Amino acid sequence: MNGAESLVRTLLAGGIDVCFTNPGTSEMHFVAALDAVPGMNCVLCLFEGGVTGAADGYYRMAGKPASTLLHLGPGLANGVANLHNAKKAGSGIVNIVGEHATYHIELDAPLTADIEGIARPVSHWIKTSNLSEEIAGHGAEAIAAAMVPPGQVATLILPGDTAWNEASGPAETPAFATRPKVESARVDSAAQALKGGAKTLILLGGVALQETNLRMAGQVATKTGCALLTEWSNTRLDRGAGRIEVNRIPYVVEKAVDVLKPYDRIVLVGARPPVAFFAYPDKPSILTQDGVEFIELATDGEDIAGVLADLVEATSASKSEPAGVSTPRRPDLPKGALDPSGIAAILGNLLPENAVVVDESVTTGREFFPLTAGAPPHSWLNNRGGSIGYGLPVATGAAIACPGQKVIALEGDGSAMYTVQSLWTMARENLDITILVFSNRSYKILRGELTNVGVQNPGPRAIDMLSLNRPDLDWVAMAKGMGVDGVKVDDCEGLAKAFANGLDHEGPYLIEIEL
Amino acid sequence: MNGAESLVRTLLAGGIDVCFTNPGTSEMHFVAALDAVPGMNCVLCLFEGGVTGAADGYYRMAGKPASTLLHLGPGLANGVANLHNAKKAGSGIVNIVGEHATYHIELDAPLTADIEGIARPVSHWIKTSNLSEEIAGHGAEAIAAAMVPPGQVATLILPGDTAWNEASGPAETPAFATRPKVESARVDSAAQALKGGAKTLILLGGVALQETNLRMAGQVATKTGCALLTEWSNTRLDRGAGRIEVNRIPYVVEKAVDVLKPYDRIVLVGARPPVAFFAYPDKPSILTQDGVEFIELATDGEDIAGVLADLVEATSASKSEPAGVSTPRRPDLPKGALDPSGIAAILGNLLPENAVVVDESVTTGREFFPLTAGAPPHSWLNNRGGSIGYGLPVATGAAIACPGQKVIALEGDGSAMYTVQSLWTMARENLDITILVFSNRSYKILRGELTNVGVQNPGPRAIDMLSLNRPDLDWVAMAKGMGVDGVKVDDCEGLAKAFANGLDHEGPYLIEIEL
């Protein structure tokens, strides 16, 4: 057995049975091993941002890492933006990055690069295996590193000769780290803060947003009168009819400040003190009032389920009905011209049970929550790292993780272009994804930001840098080019019909929504 | 004047008048400054690999750097693969990368990343400007760094408050570094080596491949009987009728070893000792014979024109007619089924004068040289860094640099997908580019490599990872989706007609060649 095969067998033994791949010559022994050893679901992506984003989406829904296969430094570099997003989301990933044979590196062939240097800004764990006897053990370490709660990016670099030389066999994965218990003093502090009632906020993030954890938070809210909110971006929020309805802190600085103003004390459960996405002249970067007290009950890597149970106990909330349970309700289907609230109503009217919504709707989707809150239970995924181009890849990975569930990708046209190649993977794997592209033919968010910086009447150079027209993108044609069926709509009736068709359709379906 | 405007004015004063952009919120003050100050040609790309590759292509043809505008760490990361290629090509680029306001960084907002860490593996020069008063001076330094021969990647990081705070004005660019003269002892050594006649090779790279420099090398070849070759990948090779015909060292290891076997001594002029692109078990990584003597006459950053003139003198070759002048000749148009030699004949028959050929044809294009050698004078550009996805962006930048010249992009279908978004920029700027996509529906080079590693009968997992079928990519539909006209052909007659149409067409035109 060579090093590559020992690594593949180690991955499989460690529970890693999906590999999102974009291989090259230096990875051929690993490909041969994937071919020879049964058990790995290999999913080809035609760009590496699709690979790493899919691994992010997979972890969010499957709760365990996928592996990736990337081609040397530049292949890894193409995946870095979505690894940044995955790292911020707390998604566990095992990257396998090919490298030249150890003796070839010093010759500085064209593809030679500082792979560890490229990996460092987005990896929690990095190792280069210089011996085929070591690679299986390093692979096992990588799996364990990726499984450190809430999830970490592990990057294992595999030189060609490490892959092709003889190895003794697979390695056993070390025991996975468990979520550390939270000491009772922190529970006491939080319970104390919650005596402030309506002036106290519990800010929820990470696995606090899973259904059963949210219910406990809702019980505490009923008992103490405190408020519940989530961060603007969530890795995975379980919501819909019968679940606790929690709003997000708004994106726009002034609105966020207003929403947070009532609170003297903020209990953090898997969340962090809220800050602005960007800095602006004469606007605050910290969204809370001066002097607000933060009580960190649990970080996103700690035992959130356990500490919420403790908090229920400490606040004597175990008999309370949770606050904010969402009643089943569906808005009527709207008619006429399309706008964000019409789109939200159509989503709310048609969203199927157990849907996974991958939200990269940017400006269009800011008000989607109220009208979808009573739809059947579903999960809502946001971009945690802010690097656009996360949506189509994350939808791909989520669909691989959840074969029986409908995935709905909400995409701004600007965002979708960064990793548009993912459409092809959706078609190849016949993934059950309905894609809504909000085509406003601009980086619309930036038009507002340009006004914010004081440009009232932008000239043609600025307008051109923020516009996606000349020529307009034809999303139906691009989708067709990658084997995905689609349709273009320009009113509510058209969208409702197309969305219903997409949901009925088995496999990917793209709807271009002209705004 | 704020910091952003002082930087824009510094760039313009330093001769940088093209900016390939993909801006975000943190770059809005820079965008506003580009809007307010006349003189910068701003070219929007919908993915950052398109931005950095375009800057590479621009430098290769214009001989001076373009600037880029990138959105924080992840935006830079998306451009890293083509910066890797640019760095290996010796292309000068001034990257402007937005960053959060200095006081916002410690808050670790979603887009916060280690920008310098991301830049380091692909930059010769990096600086973060923390004061608006400093940014103009740093911009001037960046231009000078990018102009260090043969050309360097300079990355200037611009925090939001540095952009928006007051500055005093633009800075003057320091004098550009000139190419260092080569001491006469190295000329003497080379002249001595050339007494070996046919057993001596001059291996040419960098600006040695420009027309007048090649002529001097040709004179030396006539006089001494030495051979001339270039590396496999060239930044820019001037060739065609009336110019010196030089072959490249083949890509395939065995062929390269055979080609290099006759030579005892190799004189390097802007080139490096030839090594294999990849390592393979039981194949050499060093392509030359043991004991071959290398004489480095000039590195690619030294005064190559001067040292070639000195060598002509030292070998008394100034009266010699240069060897290997290509006679004007055009192959006949072939008929029937398409294969690489048929495609080469069509290229050779129709290639227009002053064409810029951007070659990312991978397996299809390995034999294109002989049949195009007698076409009218043209420039031929290769991928120096080996990271695929260089072709469409480099063609974009070359076309911006050379408005009156036809650019021809030769693309493998696998390669073209990585940065397919560049088609839109070609359409927006109405760039005169004819794109030939060789659609073999596979990573064909890897099918050969899989056989090389001993997999004779690959199973479905391996085949699927190397195939681009299921579904087939429809290049004409994708091009249409981005505003580029195109046609699909499947025989020689069809290609000849489509290529002639493309050359007559003003603006981009895509030909999908089904192989």
Interface residues (C-beta under 8 A of the other chain):
Chain A: T21 P23 G24 T25 S26 M28 H29 V31 A32 L34 D35 A36 M40 C42 L44 L46 F47 G49 G73 P74 G75 A77 N78 V80 A81 H84 N85 K88 H100 A101 Y103 H104 L107 D108 A109 P110 L111 A113 D114 G117 I118 R120 P121 V122 G160 D161 W164 S233 R272 V275 A276 F277 F278 A279 Y280 P281 S285 I286 N383 R384 G385 G386 S387 G389 G414 M417 Y418 V420 Q421 W424 A427 R428 Y443 I445 L446 E449 L450 N452 V453 G454 V455 P458 G459 R461 A462 D464 M465 L466 S467 L468 R470 P471 D472 L473 D474 W475 V476 A477 M478 A479 K480 G481 M482 G483
Chain B: T21 P23 G24 T25 S26 M28 H29 V31 A32 L34 D35 A36 M40 C42 L44 L46 F47 G49 G73 P74 G75 A77 N78 V80 A81 H84 N85 K88 H100 A101 Y103 H104 L107 D108 A109 P110 L111 A113 D114 G117 I118 R120 P121 V122 G160 D161 W164 S233 R272 V275 A276 F277 F278 A279 Y280 P281 S285 I286 N383 R384 G385 G386 S387 G389 G414 M417 Y418 V420 Q421 W424 A427 R428 Y443 I445 L446 E449 L450 N452 V453 G454 V455 P458 G459 R461 A462 D464 M465 L466 S467 L468 R470 P471 D472 L473 D474 W475 V476 A477 M478 A479 K480 G481 M482 G483
